[in-house]
Amino acid sequence: MKTLLIVAAALVLTSSAHAQEAELPPAVEAALIEFEAWPEDFGAARQLGEVAASWGIWDLALQGWERAEQLGGPSHDVALGKVVPLLELGRTAEARRAAKEATLLTPESGAAWRLLAWSRRQTNRWQAGTYARLGAASAYRTALRVDPEDRSAACGIAWTALERGDRLGATRGFQALLAHQAEDACALGGMDAAAPRWRVGGGFWLSGYAYSNSTRTAGISGLLSGWVGFGDVITLELAGRVLAIESQVDTTKIVGTQGEFWARLGVSHSGHGGELLVGLLDRSSRSATETVVGGRAWATFGATARIEGAVSTFEDGTAALIGAGLRVPVFSLLGVDAAVQFTRWMPTSDTSTPVGALVSGSVILDPIDALSIELTGRGGVGWAPIRFDQPAIWNTAERQLGGAAVTVTGRLTPFLSLRGGYEAVALGAAANTTTASTSWTHVFSLGVTVEHSGGLKK
């Protein structure tokens, strides 16, 4: 009798939506026929979930597992069965909840912890990948504690380290796996992905300046930089910048020039690192070369905290800077950054200024992979502040009082990026003067960056 009902159901349900789209494999078609003939049968629902998943037909697999859950209630097997179909259908948050449910139902299941880790490694634009990968590593470690011989969990730990930027740690993990089994496919693929890499690149930025004060009229600058990196660990960057500013005193026009040379050496590993920055400054209004020596260090634990400091030695005085900042990824498409720089101007022939604090806040938007938009606001007082992310000394005489900026970066190809920006900077009077006036500098910039990288295989 059951066989006759199945045949009848098959004749009635041949117009189902999935069958209309494509012909199903015989095993899946048979499981679907039985599922539709016996909608209250837990075994039929589970069978559809298992068979459809084995053929990669994820919508039917999920349909089967969800019906099995309705009929039999929450269970370890059903929760696990739902995870991969949900991930394949792009329902990441639901997949994580299903995997987490499986670990709660059966904490000693290594498979449940592995699937929880795998689901955490899958992120979309509305999830912060940094935090998700930290959670994935934790789940993999739990799976390995449950079963110390679980090679899949060990390999997952290494892959997660690689995704977090820890290429050296990932390599050690893959090598340990290969020492026990030379043909481990997961580890072999990981070794290729984790092979040391080199990077070379360069960029050119052209900036125009407009001033609101009564003496300066216009300015233009060009910044040329080049860098080389090895193994995602060491980076060396050299940059040169030339700035020309036209001023008018009474009826006489004067063009002042400023040349800057910057060298930066950085070391980073797994989100932590530091760099040394050295700058030489040659101004037409000064007889000697002036110098900047600075550095910063950072550490990443989900968010990235940093500290920085610099001493700038000029012909007419010395500027000191110390600062700190925090960058927090909210989602993969949204991050925020807050920072403060404390600066002081110590002239050679007068009293030092009070310590000034310049506070900044930024919002970083990445609506698509190839586009980034950064909005920044600043306020406070800064004496000759250093921009560590873009080698430049801003004002060397007046106080910087704040401002706002927008920068848009678009990646045209894997090797070529364009960047444009606008910034308005409020400047106060020079140190130890009684003038209270404020002027504005408007900066318009356009730049191009070319970068290439490759692997260093043995």
N, C-alpha and C positions, 0 to 999 in steps of 0.2 A: 504493500500500500504506500509506504514512504517513497519507494522508487517512482510510482505513478505520479505522486504529488510533485516530486522534484521535476519530472519531465513536463508536467503541466505548467509548473511555475516558469520553467525555461521558455516555453512557448509564449507565455503571457508577458515575460519581462525582457524579451529580446530588444525592446526599444529603450532600455535604460540608457541614461546619458553617457555613461562611460563606454558602453558597447557601441554607441553611435560614433564616438570619436575615433576609436581604433579597435582592431581585433585583439582580444586578450589571449595570452598564452593558455593552452588547454587546462593546465593545473589551476590557474587563477579563475578561469571561466567556470570550472567545476565547483570551486570553493564559493564563488559568488552565487551560483545557482542554488547551492545548498543553503547558503546564508539567507537568501531571499525567500526560499521555501520554508525555512524554519527560523523566523526572526527571534523566537524566544529561546533558542538553543544556544547555550553558552559555548559549547564545543564548536558549533558552526561559526560563531562570531570569532572565536580565537583562531580557528583554522584560516579564516579569511585574512586576519591580521598577519599571521605568520607567512602564508603562501604569497600574498601580495607584496609583502616587504622583501621576500627573497627574490622577487622579480623587479623590485624597484618601482612598484606602482603604489605610490605613497598615499594618495587620497583614499584608495580602497583599503590599504593597510590600516590607516588611521580610523576609517569607518568601522572596521572589524574590531579593533582594540577598544574603541569608545563604546561600542555596543556590548562587548564583553564586560566592560567595567559597569555599565548600567545593569547588566543581568547578575553579575557575581559580586559586585562591590569592589572597593579598592583592594589591590593585591600587588605583591612585588613583581610578578611576571607581567601583569597588565601594564603597570606603570613603566617598566622597562621597555615593553613593546611599543609604547607610544612615543618614546623619546626621539628615535631616528626619523620616523615619519614627520613628526612636528618640525624637526630641524630642517628636513628636506623641503618642507612646505613654507619655510621662512618664519615659522611661529616660534621664535627663539625663547621668549619668556615662558611660554607654556611648556616647552621642552625642558627648561631648567626646573620648573615646578614639578614635572613628572619625575625627573631624575632625582630631585631632592626627596620626593615622596617615597621613591624606591629605597633610598638610603635610610629613611626613617623606619620603613617597614622591616627592612632586613639590613641592619648596620654592618653585619659581617660579610656582606656581598661585595666583593671586589669589583664585579661587573657594574654594579650600581654606582659605585664611586667613580669608576672610569668614565661612565656615560655622563655623570654630573660634570666631571672635568671637561669632557669633550663639548658639552653644551655650553659651558662657560667660555670656551675658546671661540665660539661662534658669536660675533657681535655685529650689530648693525649701527646705523648712523645715530640712533637714539640711545646708545649704550656706551659707557666709558670702557674702552678696551683694556686700559691699564689695570683697573680694578678687577675686571673679569678674569684676566690672565693670572693675577695674584690668587684669586679664588680657585682657578683651575689647578694651579700648582699645589695648593693645599689639598684639593680633592684627590689628586694623583698620589700625593704622599700618604694619604689615608688608605687608599687602595693598596699601596705597597706595604703598609703596616699590617693590613688584613692578610695579605698574601705576599711574603717577601720574595717569592719566586715569580711574581707577576711581571713579565718582561714588557708587556704592553704599557703598564703603568710607569715603569722605569723609562721607557722610550717617550711616553707622554710628558714626563717631567723635563726631559732634555729638549723636546720640541717647544714646550712652553717657555723654557729659558731662552731659546733662540728667538721666539716671538717677542720676548721682553727686551731683546737687544743684548743678551748675555751670550755672545757667540763662543767665548772661551769655555764657559760653564757647560753649554750645550755640547761642545766638542768632547769634553771629558766624559759626559754622560753617554754619548754614542760610542766612544772608545771602550768604555767599560762593558757595554753590551756586546760589542764585537769581540772582546777578549774571551767571552764565554761561548759565543756562536758567531763564527766568521761570516756566515751568510744571512745574518739577520737583515731582512729587507727594510724594516723600519729604520734601523740604525744606519744602514748603508745610504739610504736616501737622506737621512739627517746629516751625515758627514759631507755629502755633496752640498747641501744647503748651507752648512755652517763653515764651509771652507773659507779661509782668510780672503778678504776682499781689499782691493785698492780703489781709491777714488781720486779723481782729479777734476778740477773745475775752475771757472773764472767768471768774472762779472764786471760789468761797466754800468755806472750810474751817473746820470747827468741831472744836475739840479739847478733851478733858477730861483733867485731870491728877490723879493720885493720888500721895501722897508717903508714904515710910516713915519720915521723921524725926519728931522729937517736937514740932516747932513748926508746920510747914506741914501743913495738913489736906487741902485740895483746891484746884483751880484750873480755870479755863475760859478759852479764847481763841477769837477769831474772826479770820480772815484774809480780806480781800476784795481781789482783784486784777483788773486789766484790762490788756490789751495790744493793740498795733496793730503790724502789720508790713507792709513794702512790698518787693515784688520778691524775697522770700526773702533779702534782704540786710540790711535795717535793721529792728530791733525795739525798741520802747519799751514798758516795762512799769512800771506804778505799782501799789503795794500798800500797804495799811494793815492793821495788826494791833493788836488790843487784848487784853491778858492781865490777868486778875484772879486773885489768889491769896489764899486765906484762911489766916491764921496764928493760932495761939493762944499767948499769953504768959501764963503762970499761968492765971488764969480769964478773961482778956480776949481777945476775938476781934478781930483786925485784918484788914482787907481792903486789900491793896496792889494798885495798878494800874500797868500799864506799857503805854504806847502807842508804836507804831513806825510810821514812814512810810518806804517804800523806793521808790527810783527806779532803774531799770536801763535802760541804753542799750547795745544790742549791734549789732555789724556782723559778718556772716559771708559767706563765699563759698567754694563748692566744698569744704566740710569744714574750712575754716580760718576763724578769726575771733577776736574779742575783745569784752569788754564792761566797762563801768564801772558800779559799784554804789555808791550813796550812801544812807545811812540816817540818820534822826533818831530819837532815843530820848527819851521823856519818862516819867519814873518818879515816882510819888507820894512816894517817899522821897528824892528829889533836888530841888534848887532850880533847877537849870539843865538846858537841853536838851543831850543828849549826842549824839555823832556817830560815824558809821562811814563810811569811804571805802575802797573796795577795787576790785579789778579782776582779771580773768583773761583768758588767751589760750589758744588751742588750735590744733592742726594735725592733720590726718588724712592718714595714708598707710597705708591699711588699718586699723590701730589709730589711736586718737585720744589724743594726748599733750596735757597741759594744765599750766599753771602759774598760780598765784593768789597774791594778797597783799592785806592789809588792815591798816588802823590804826584802832583804836576808841578814842575819847577820852571818858573818863568823868569825873565830878566827883572821884572819888577815885583816879584813875590812868589809865594808858594800856595797851592791849593791842595787841601787834603779831603779825601772822600772815604766814607765807609757806608755800606748799605746792605739791605737784605730784601728778599722777595720770595713770593710763593706763587707757583702756577698750579692750578687745579683743573684737571679735565672733568667737566660735568657730564658731557656726552661725547661721543666720537666727533660730532660736528660742532661742539661748543666747549670752549675753555675760558677760564678767567685768570688774570694775573694781577697781583698787587705788589707794589714795591715802595721802598722809601730809601732815599739817599741823604745822608747827613754830610754837609760840606762846610768848609771854613776857608776864608781867604786871609793869608798872612803876608802883607806887603813888606818889602824890604825897608821902607822908610816911614812907616806909620803903624798905627795900632791895628791889631788883627780884628776882623769882623766877628760878630757873634756867629755861633753855629747855625746854619740854615738847614731846614728839612724840606726836601722836595718829594712829594708823594705822587705816585702814578698808579693808575688802574687801567687795565685793558680787557677787552672782550675779543676773543679769537673765534671766528666763525668759519667752518669748513663745510659749506652746504653741499658740495660735491667733491670728489677726490681731487680734481684738478684745479680747484679754486679755494683761495683762503682770503679772508677779509679780517683785518685787525683794526679795532677802534680804540684809541688811547686818549686819556685825559690826564693832565698834570696840574699840580697846584702847590704853592709854598715858596721857598727860596732856595736857589741853588747857585753855588759859585763854581764856574768852570766845570760843570758836570760832564762826566764821561759816559758815552753810550757804548756799552760793551758789545751789544749785538750788532752795531754798525759803527766801525771805527771812526770816531770823529770827536773833537772837542767842540762844544757848542759855543757859547760866548766866553771869552777870556777876560772881559772887563766888566760888563754889566751883570747884574743879578738876573738869573732866569726865574721868572715868577709863575710860570705855568704855561698852559696851552692845550692844544688838542690836535690829534692827527688821525688820519685814516690811510691805510695801506692795503692795496689789493694785489695779490700775487696769483698769476694763472700759469699752469703748466701746459704748454702747447704740445710738447712731445716728451717722451721719457728723458730727453737730454736738454730740453730748452724751456726756460721759464721767462716770463715777462712780469715786471713789477712796476706799479705806479703809485704815487702817494701825494698827499698834501698835508702840510703841517703849519699851524699858526703858533708862534712862540711869543709870549709876553716878556719883555725885558725891562728891568728897572734901571736906576742910575748906577754909575760905577761906585766902587767901594769908597767909603769915607768922604762922600759928598752929601750935600744937603738937598740936592735936587730930588723931587718926589715924582717926576713925570714917568710915564710908562709908554714905551713904544712897542710896535709889533713887527715881527719878521714873518713873512709868508714864504714858505718853501714848497716848490713844485718839483717832483722828482719822477724820473722814468729810467728804468734799468732793465738789463737783460742778463741772464745767468745761463751758462752752459756747463753741464756736468756729465761725467761719464764714469762708470765703475765696472769692475770685472773681478772674477775670482782668481785666486792663486792656488792652483791644485798641484799636489805633489806628483 
